[in-house]
């Protein structure tokens, strides 16, 4: 199946693909913690706002319980990361 997926030629697109793969692992680790009832669960990190919709409800509750100051920090970092990733996705097309 992976053979038929598009193969990125630009380095920036490889960066985006690596970022999405890492984020998929991040979300799957949260689900693994819930399914197997792990003792040491992943806590809220800087990508909590960006990927909170894909994680179990208990992680969203942890994010909601954070003080507003920390929510703003997490959201700001997530927006900056999102802008960098979108920029890396678009950059090879506007470079020409």
N, C-alpha and C positions, 0 to 999 in steps of 0.2 A: 504494500500500500504506500509506503514512504517513497518508493521509487517514482511514483507518478506525481508527487507533490512538486510544486515549482522550486527550482534550485536558484537561490539568489546569487546574482553575479556581483553586485556591488557590495563592498565591505559594510556599508551602512545597513543594507538589508540583512546581512548576516548578523549584525548587532541586534536588529529588531527581532529576528527569529530566535536568537539566543535569549533575549529578554523575555519573550513570550513563553519559551520553553521553561525558563527558570520560574516564571510566575505560575505556570501550570503545576510545576513541582511544589511550589509554595502552597497553592490551594489544595492540592491532593494530600499534602502532609497534614493540613488542618482536618480534612475529612478522615484521614487515617487515624488521627488522634481520637476522633469521636467514635468511629466504628469499632476500634479495638480498645477503647476506654483506657488510654495511656495515662500514666501518673504524671508525667512531665509534658504538659501540653504546650503548644506554641502560643506565645502571648501576642498581644497587639504589636505590630511593627509599623514602620513608616509606610508600607503599602496597604495598610488596613482600610483606608478609605477607598482606594482604587479597586481593590479586589474583595471588599467586604461582602458584596452581593453574591459572590460565588462560594463563600465559606459557610459553614454551619451557623445556625442561629445563635449559638452560645458565643461565638466570636463577635458577632454583631452586637450582642448585649454587652460584652466587655468593652467594645469601642464606644457604645452609648454611655457607659458608666465613667468614661474618662472625663477629667475636667475640661472645660471649654478651651482653655489655653493649649492643652496638649492636642485636642482635636484640630485646632487651627494649625498647629505645627505639622501634624500628620497630613492634613489636607493640602497645605502649601507644598510640602515635599512631594506629595503624590502628583500635584498639578505640574510641578517643575519636571518631574520624571516623565510624565505624559507628554509635555511639550518637547522634551529632548527626543523621545522615541518617535513622535510624529514628525519632528524635524529630520531625524535620521531616515525615516521612510520616504519623505518627499525630496530630500536633498539631491539624490542622484538624478532625479528627473529635471530639476531646475538648474543643475550644474552645466548642462549641455547648452 
